[in-house]
Structure formats: C-alpha cells, structure tokens
Amino acid sequence: MPSWKEKHGKIQTTKLLVVGAGGIGCELLKNLAATGFQNVHVIDLDTIDISNLNRQFLFRKEHVSSSKAEIATKVVKQFCPSINLGFDHASIFEEEFNVEFFKKFDMVLNALDNKKARNHVNRMCHAANKPLIESGSSGYFGQVQVIMRGKTECYECQEKPASQKTFPGCTIRNTPSEHIHCTVWAKHVFNQLFGEVDIDDDVSPDMEAEDTENPNETGNSQDDEAAKEPAPIGTRKWAESVNFDAAKLFFQDIQYLVKMDHLWKQRKPPTPLSFAVATTTGESLSFADAQNKDTSIWSIATCANVFAGCVRELLKEIKLNPDVTLSFDKDHPIIMAFVAACANVRAHLFSIHTKTMFEIKAMAGNIIPAIASTNAIVAGMIVTEAVKMIDGNADVKSSFIRNQPNPRGKIFLEGAPYPPNPKCYVCSETREVFIYVNPAEMTVGALRDKVLMQELNMLQPDVMDTNTANVVLSSDGDTDSLLPKKLSEISIEDGAILTCDDFMQDMVLKLFIRRANHLRGDNFEIARSDKEKDEEEARKKEQEKHRLEEAENKEKLETDHKSEEEERRKRKVDEKESSEEPDVKRTKVEEKTGGEENENKILAME
C-alpha cells in the first residue's frame, strides 16, 4: 500500500476544479489547502451577502458585495501561501468554460446550490471524461456522490425534484390550503401593485375556475348570483384608483369568492376582513417594531400595520425612481415585510396557520437552509473521496448525513455508488427522451425555451427533424422565424423524431414526439421511456403474472385433488380391512376347534 508520502506527492500534482465558493465551497477550499493540494482553481459568480457571514467563515463584514471566488482565494493564500489557487468571478455557463477547459483538470469538485448548474457541470465532466464529486446540503441533511463515467450513475441518472414547485392558478387565486399558496399569492400582489405586471399572476378571484379537487361539483343559484355581478377590477387599476386601500384584497375579493358556492362544498369558506377590524385583531406592533421581530409570528393587527407602512415606503421609492421597475427581492426589507404581511393576512382569512417573516422569506425566496456543521462534514467527505480516487482506491463511497439517527443509531451513512442508469439521457448510449405534447398548440419557441433549455437544461440546442432532415432550431438564430409557429405547422406530429445537438455541452439526444390531445398550449410531459411501450410491457407482465398464478393454482388444485383421491383410497382399504377382520378371526377359531374334535375322535378310536 502506498505510503502517505507517495500519496502526498500525487496530491501536490493533482489539478482540481472547484465550482462554488459558498457554504460548502469555503470549507472545501480550506480542507484542500490543509491537505496539501497545490493546484486548485475555483469558479463562482456570486458576491458576498451579509447573510452569508454566519457560516461562510472565509468572509468578513468588510467583504460584503465583493466576489466570493476572489475573497476566498485571497484568504486561503494568507494561511497557505504556497498553494497555486486561481479563481474566476464568472458563470460556469460561459463559453470559455467549455469541454477543453474541463479537460485541463484531473478532477472536478462541485459545491453548488442549484440544480441547473449541477446538471451542466455533470454533462461537461461526462463529455471531458473527468471524475466528478457532487455534494449538497439542506439543513441537517447532506450528501456526497462520486461520479465516474461508465462506472457509476451520473447526477442526472435519477430524476430530481423540481427546485421550485408550481401551483395551479386557481389554487393560488381561489382555494389556498397551505401557507405556501398564500406566500405565492402575496408575491403576485407585490408584482401587480409595484412591479412588472404579468397577466398570468393575477390575484383577483378566477371566475372561470372549476373545482379541481371536486370536478363533479356544479354551481347553484349562488354561483349564478356571483356570475351576474361585475367581474372584479384588475389589481393595479384598483390600487391606483383608491390610493392602495387594502379593502379589495382582503374584503371585496373574499366576499366575491364566498359567493362561488361550489368551491366550498368540501372546504371551509374564507372570512372577509375589513382593514378596520384587522387593526384591532390581536396585539398591535408598529411598523418599525415589527421589522425587528422577524422570528416572531405577527398578529393580524401587526400585519395590517406592516402592510400599510410598506405601501407608504414602496410608493416613496417609486416616486424617487420613476424609471426603475421594482422586482421581488427577498433581501429587500420593505418588500419582504410586505409579502410576509400579505401572506399572513391571506392565510388568516382561509383558516391557515400564520408563520414568521423568517419562515416566509425561506419560502418566498426558495431558500435551502444551510448549517455550518453540515457543510463542514460534507466538505470533509469530499476531500476523503478525492484522496481515495487519486490513490486509485476502488472503494469509493457515496455519503449521506441524516437529521435523525437510523435504527442502528447512525446519522452518517455511506454506501457504494449505484451503476449507470441505462435509460439516462445524459450518460447512457441511447440518450432518448419522450415528450408528450399537443403539436397543434405547442410552438417551436416553447419547444426550445421550456422543453430543451428549461426542462432538459440544454444551453444552445440545434434541432433537426430526422424524418425530413429539416432544421427546426439553430443556435445561431437562422430559424428564429419559426419560433411562433405551431409544431404541426412545420410537420412535427405524433411519431416525429428530433435530433437535438448542444455543441456547448458536447451532447446529442433524440427527442421522440408523442401526441397528447389533453394538453393545452405549451404544456408538456417528459418521460425517459415510451409510456405506451412501458404500459404495454406492464400489461404483458401483468398477464404473464396472471397466467403463472393460474398455472400455480391449477397445479395446486390437481395436487390437492390427487391427495384427496389418495386419502379416499386409503380410507376405503382401511374400511375393507376392518370389516373383514372378524370373519378371519372366526374362521381361525373354527379351524382350531375342528382340529381339536378330530384329534379327540382319533384318540377314542384307539
């Protein structure tokens, strides 16, 4: 076994690329320097925020707003001057970080916090044939995954949950049942009042919405009464006409919703709340005092005061910068307070438990909570697995950290990496994806933006119809005139096969088009295999299972029948033997008696 000195020699010459200089990245760079790695390069686009300082220990207050990659590099060099540590304050998606760039390194270590970037680095490492150590943390949960092309599953072999869940518009506007629904609604309210108006983010009651949870429920006379009333006025138009009075949001619109009787057959209806009543519901804190209690649950009275105070402050900000459109920012204290107050009042109306502004900020900003100790453990395991791989040790492990001990009392677990998924469209040989769309309604632009770039994480896709050899999409813009056209207009129908080539990621995959008439507009469904074939195979397996069960049952019945026949035959033999036994005994007795009499006769004659 190689000595530590020999291992150390390999460590010093190994070239590492670290992607991410945040919570895990800071710990990782410190560990790499302390372990003896001499050639490291780090990439991160982010800048230091004051909220990072509690866990990203390489940074100080004076570093706020500076580049994370740059400051991390400077600080690490202070305690390890000999390290050759370079950095790029840039996005990993930039063209300069191509496959040839990745080939310069012996190994890549991920310390990222979003799915899209992880997918991209996974593909670049696969194309460059470089080992990747993937990592992540969420609260007390953490994991480290070793990825080697052709030997282990890649990051995309298993489908990952979406980073941000979407909700039906009718749920947000009409029937919220969770606080997240109210939080999303509150963000929409902010955009409608102060930001860029999006018609898809309307917050007024949706009068045409059906009850998706109880589709068989139909309206009644009360619904008819609601339909006769004029539709609710648009939020921005209303706000400007009444000087941003909250009556519409929490009283008038709720009254309107209550009259849609079919929505409340299986639910508790909301309760309209006037602003005057809201200000007297619970202990009231001033706007300024509430700002300092973001970890406490505000009363409805406090929420009302915060709402009014935020409206005043945001209107002042708009007047000072009339050419600047406000956008939601979780770190903007006034905007975040507005969203929290709105969400909690909305939740109160629908009998949903209210939450602290800290909790609402996590939901509204889609924040994954980070804990320093979890990051430290994860970073330590990254270096452990990296040293194993440098040494040529085949016993690499994927590691997992739990928030609660398992039945054996362990919170840290490890296991061998899984083999590649043969249906993975990134690392398998087939690279096939099946998309279910309505070709008469989906546009070429939606195919590019929503399917290829958003769902499949391609960067610059070029697409060709293999049936006609026509170019459907070109990354250099030659086909932009086709973007508004429906797929059916350019002869892409059920059964079409599209070859999708992303030069940036050195990735080619086949996209199989399947018709789904129930889908509307740009909606689609993605599958790693053909659903129809899978269903047919499932049916065949079910039929085969049923046939085997029938055969087993038939065999069992025949066996049972034979056993019963054998049992009856034995019983008959036993009964026959038992009925013949007295006659046999009598015959023997008679023979014996007859023998004695003959013997006596002979004696008498003598």
N, C-alpha and C positions, 0 to 999 in steps of 0.2 A: 504494500500500500504506500502511495507517495507520502513523503514527509510534508509537514506544514511549510517547510522552506521551499520545496518544489511547487506546492500549491500556490505559495505566495508569489513565486516567480510568474506563474500563469495569470494570477490576479493582476499583477502590475502591468502586464502587456495586453490584457483584455480590454477591448474598446466597447464601452456601454453607451447606449442612448436612453436617457430618462425623459419620459413625456409627462410633464406635470410637475409643478413646484409648489403645490398647496399643502394640505394637511399630511397626506402620506408622503408627498414629494420631499418636504423638508426633513422628515425623519429618515427617508431613504438616502438622500444626499449625505446627511451626517454619517449614517451607517457605512456607506460606500467608502467615504474618506477614512473613517476609523478602521475599516477592514483592510485597507491598503490598495484599493483601486486607484490607478493613476490617470486613466484616460476616460473621462466622462463628459458627455455633452447633454445639456438639459434644454428643453423647449417648453415655453409656456406663454400664452398670450395675455394672461390675466394680470391685473395690478392689485396691489395690496390694499385691502379694506380694513377699517378699524375693527370690524367684527372677526377678522382672521387672527388677531393677536393673542387670543386666549389659548390657541392650540398650535399655531404655526410659529414655533419658537425661534426661528431664524430671523424673524421680523420684529421691529420695534416701532414705537409710535411715530418716530421721525421718518419712517419708511413708507407711511401711508401714501397711496397714489403712485408709488414707484413700481417698476416692473418686478414681479415675483422672481422671474428667472435671473435677472441681473443682481438683485439684492441677495438672493440665495447663493449665487456664485461668489460674490464678494465676501459674505460672512463665512462660508465654508473655507475659502482660501485663507482667511485670517487665522483659523486654528489648524489648517493643513496647507501650508504654503507650497508644498511640493506637488500637489495634485494639479494635473492638466485638465482643468474644468472650464469648458466653454459653454456659451448659452446663446439662445435666440429668443428674443421677445417677439414672437410671431405665432400665427396659427399653424397647427400641424397640417391643415388642409392646403396650404400654399404650394404652388407648383414646384418650388425649389426643393421641397421635401419629397422627392419622387422615389421610385424604386432604387435608382442608382445611389441616392443619398442613404437609404436604409442599408444597402449592401456594404457601406463603409464600416459598419459596426458588427461586432461579434454577437451581440445580444441586445434586446430591447426590453426595458422595464417600464410598465405602464403605471402611472399614478394619477389617473384621470377621474373625472367626476360626472361624465355624461356618456350616454350610450352611443351617440353618433360618432364621437371621436374614437371611442374604443373600437367600434366596427371598422373605422378607417385604418387605424394602426394594425388591427388584426389582419386586414387584407394586404396592407403593404408588407408586413412581415411574411405573409404566406407567399406573396409574389417574389420577395427577395430571398426566400428560404432561410430566414433567420429566426432563432428561437425567441419566444415572447413570454414574459412573466406578467400576467394580468393580475390586477388587485382591485380591491374596493372595500369601503366600509360604510356602515349605516348604523349610527348609534353604537350599540354594543356588539353588533354583528360585523364580521369581517371575513374576507376570503382572499386566498392567493391561488391562482391557477397557472400551471405550467403548460405552455402550448408549443408543441414541436410538429412541424409539417409532416404529415404522413404517419405520425406515431400516436398523437393524442387528438382529442377533439379540439376544434378551434373555438374562439369566443362565440361564433355565430352558429355552431352546430346545434345548439338548443335555443329555442325561441325565448327571448327575454320579454318580461312585461313592459308595456309602454311606460316611458318615463313620466308621462303626464296623462292621466285618464280624462277622456272627454265624456260629456254627458248630453243626453238629448235636450234640445232647446225647450221642449215643452215641460221637461222636469225642472229646468232652471227657472222658467218663467211662471209656471203654474203650480207644480206639485213637489216642492223640495221635501226631502225626507231625511237628509243628512246635512250637517253643517257645511260640508264642502260645497253643496249645491248653493247655499246662501253666500258663501265666500266668492264663488264664481259669479253669481248674480251681482254682488257688490262691486267686483272688478268691472263688470259690464256697465254698471251705473256710473262709475267714475269715468269710463271712456265716453259714455253718452253725454255726460254733463260737461266734462272738461277736456277730454282728449279727442282723438280722431274717431268720428262716428263710423261704426260698422253696422250695416243693416242686419247682419247675422247675429249681432249681440244686443238686440232689442230686449228691454226688461219689462215692457208692458205685457199684460196678460195675452196669451196666444189664443184668440177666439176660435181658431180653426183646429186647435189641437184635440186629438182623441185621447181617451184614457188608455195609455199603452199597457197598463197593468191589468185593466179590466176591459178588454176590447169589446166585449158583448154588451157593456152598459150603454144605454142610449139616453139621449136627453129627454127632458119632460117640459112641462109648461114653464118652469122657472128658467130653463135654458132658453126657451123661446122669448121669455121676457128680457133676458140678458141680451139676446140677439137683436131685439128691437131697439135697444139703447145705442147711441152713437159709440163707435169704437173708441178706445182710449187714445188720447192725443199722444204724439211722439214725445219722448222724454226731454230731448234738448229744446224742442219748441215750447213745451210746457214750462220748463225751468226758466227760460228767458222771459216768458210772459208773466210769471208770478214771483220773480226775484228769488228763485230757488227755494220756494216754500216746500217743506217735506210732505205736505198733505197728500199729494198724488201717490208717492211711492208707498206709503205705509197705511193710508186710509182709503182713498178713492179706488186705487187699483185692487186693493184687497176686497173692498165691497163688490167690485165687479167680479172678482174670482169666486166669491161666495155664491153668487147667483148662478154660476155654472154648476148646477146641482149634480150632474152626472159624475163630476170629478170627486165627489165626497160620499159616494155610496159605500166605499170601503175605507175611507180615511176621515180623520177629524178635520173639519174645515178650519181655515185660519181665522184669526180675530182682528178686525181692523183696529188701528190705534192712531188716535189723533196726537199731534205734537204736544198739545197742552197736557194731555193725560200722560204722555211719555215722560215729560219733565218732572212728574210727581211720582213716578213708579220706581221706588227704591231710593237709597241714599244717593244724593247728587254730588259729584265731584266737579270742580271747574275743569275747563279745557286744559289748562296748564298742569293741574294736579294729576289728571288722568294720564297725561303723557309720561309721567314718572312712575306709573304703576302698570307697566305693560305685562307683568306676570300675574296680575290680579284680574279676576273677572269683573268687568264693569257692570254696574246696574243699568237698567234701561234708561233711567234719568241721566246717568253719566253719558251713555251712548248718544242720547239726544243732544246734550250739551256739546259733546265732541263733534257730532255731525254738523251742528250749526257753526261751531268755531272753525272747523276745517273748510266749510263752504266759504266763509269770510276770507280766510287766508289764501285759498286757491284762487278766488276771484281777484284778490290783490295781485297775486303772482301773474295772472293772465293779463291784467291791465298794465303791469310793468313791462311785460314781454309779449305784446300782442301778436308778434310774428312767430312765436315759438309755440308749437302744439305740445301740450303736456302728454306724457305717456306713463303708464303704471311703472313704478319703481319701488320695490319692497324696502329699499333703504332710504326712501324719502319719508321723513317722519310724518308730515302732514297727510300725504297721500295714503300711507299705510294706516294712519289713525282713522281716516275717512272710511276706508274699506272695512276696517275692523268694526267701527260703529255701525255701519250699514248692515254688515253681515249679521251682527248680533241682534239688531232690532228685527230684521227679517226672520231670523231663527226663532225669536220670541213669539212672533205672530203665528208661526206654524208649530208651536209647542216643541221646538227642538232646543236642547240644552245649549246655552251660550258658552263661549270659550274666551280665553285670554288673548290679548293682541299678539303675544309671543307665539301662541299656537296658530292663530290665524295667519300670521306672517309666514310661518312654515308652510302652510297650505297654499297661500296665495302666491308665494314665490317658488313653490315646488321645491322646497329646500330639504335636502337629506341631512339630518342632524349628524354632526361629527364629534367624536370624543377622542381626546388626545391619546389616551392609553390604548384604545383600539388601533389607532393609526400606528402607534409605536410597535405593537405586536405584529401588525401586517407588514410594516417595513422590515422588521427583523426577519420574518419568514421569507420575504422576497430575496434578501441577501443570502440566507441559508440555502435556498434552492438555486440561486445563481452560482454559488461556490460549488455545489454538487455538480451542476452541469458543466462548469469549467473543468472540473476534475474528471469528467467522463463517467460520473456515477449514474448508473441507470435507475437507481432507486429514488427518483424524484417523486415528490408528493404534492397533492393539492391540499391546502389547509383551510380550515373553517373555524371561525370563532362564534360561539353561541352566547346569547344573553342569559341563559339558564343552564345549569348542569344537566347532562343527559342521565339516563338511569344508572350509568356507571360513575357518575359524579364528575364528569369531564366537561369543561367548557371549550377546550381546544381539541379539535379533531383533525385527522389527516387521513388521506387515502390515495391510492394510485389513480392517476388521471384516466378518464374514460377514453376509449378508442374513437377515431373519427366517425361521424355520423354519415352513412352512405348517401343520405338524402340532403346533406348540407349543400346549399348552392354557392358556397364560398370555397370550401376545401375538398369537395368530392370531385370525382372525374366527370360526373354527369352535369352538374350545375344547371338544374332545371327549376323553374318556378311556374306555378299555375295561378293565373289571375282570373277571377270571376267578375265580369263587368257587363253592363248593358251597352253594346257597341253603338247603339243608336243614340245614346245620351252622353257617354264619356268623350271628352275632347282629347286631341293629341297633346295639348298643353297640360292637361291634368295627368295624362299618362306619364309625361316627363316629370312634372313637378311633384305630384302626390304619390305616384307609384314608384318610379325609378329613383328619384332623388330623395324623397322623404321616407318612404317605406323601405326601399331596398338600399338606401344610403350610397347611391352612386353619385359621382361628382360631375363628370362631363360625359354623359351617355351618348353614344352614336347607335342608332337603331335601324335595322334593315328587315323588311318583310321577306322571309326566306321563300315564300311561295311565289312572289312576283319579282324579287330582287330590287324592289323599290326602296329608296332611302326614306325612312319615316322621320327620323330626327338626326340632326347634325349638330355637333357641339360647336361648330364654327359659325352657326346662325344661318346657313343656307336654306334651311327648311322652316324658318320662322313663319312663313305664310301659311303653313299647315296647322299651326298651333290652335287656331279657333275651330278647326274642322272636327266633326264627329268621326270616331273610328270607322263607322260604317261608310262614311263618305269617301274614304280612301281605301275601301275594300278590305278593311280589317274586321273580320267576322268570327263567329264561333269556329274554332279549329285552326285559326291562324297561329303561326309560329314566328316570333320576333327574335332576332339575334341582337343582343344588347352588349355593346363593347365600351368599356370605360378605360381609355388609354392611361389616365392618371393612376388608376388602381391596378392596371395590367390584369383586368378581369373581363371575362366573356361569359355570358349566361344566356340560356334560351328561355324566352317568356312565352308560355302557352296560353292562348286566349280561350276562355270558356264563357259562353253566354249565360247570363243570369238576368232574366227579364224583370225580376222583382226589385233589382237595384235601380236607383234613380240618380240622375245627374252624374256626378263624378265619384259616387260611392263605389267601392270595390271590396273584394275579399281576396286574401292571399293564402295559398297553400303550397307546401313543399312537395306535394304529390297530387296526382289527379284524383279529385274527390270521387268521381264516378267509378274509376277503376278501384279505388280503395273501398267504396261501398260494395262494388261487385265482388271483390275479394272477400270482404267481410261477410257478404251473403253466402258465398261459396263455403267459407269456413264454418258459418253457422249451419249450413245444410249438411256439410260433412260431419260436423259435431253431432247434429241431429241423427244422421244416418248411423254413426258409430254408437250413439246411445240406444237407438232402436235395435241394432245388431246385438249389443250387450244385453239389452232387456230380453230379446228373443232367445239368446243363448241361455240366459238365466232361467227363463221360463221353461225351456227344454230340459235344462239340468234339474230344475225343481220337479218337472213332470216325471223325469226318469227316476228321481229319488222317491217320489210318491208311488210310482209303479213298483219299484223295488221293495218299498215298505209294505205295499199291499200284498205282493207275492210272498214276502216273508210271513206276514200275518196269516195268510191262507195256509201255508205249510205248517206253521205252529198250531193253528186251529185243527188241522187234519191230524197232526201227530197227537194232539191232546185228546181228540175224540177216539182214536184207535187204541190208545194205551190201555184202558180197562179190559178190552177183548183179548189183548195179548196176554195180560196177566191171568185172565180166567182160563185161557187155553193152557197156559203153563201149569196152573193148579190142577186142571183136569188131567193133563198128561201125567202129572206126578201121582195123583190119586189112582188113576187107572193102572199105573205101573205097580203100585203097592198091592192092589187087588189081585193082579195076575201073579204076583210073587207069592201071595198067600195061597192061591189056588194050587200052584205048583208044589208048595210045601205040604198042602193037605193030601195031595195025590201020593206023595212019597210016604 
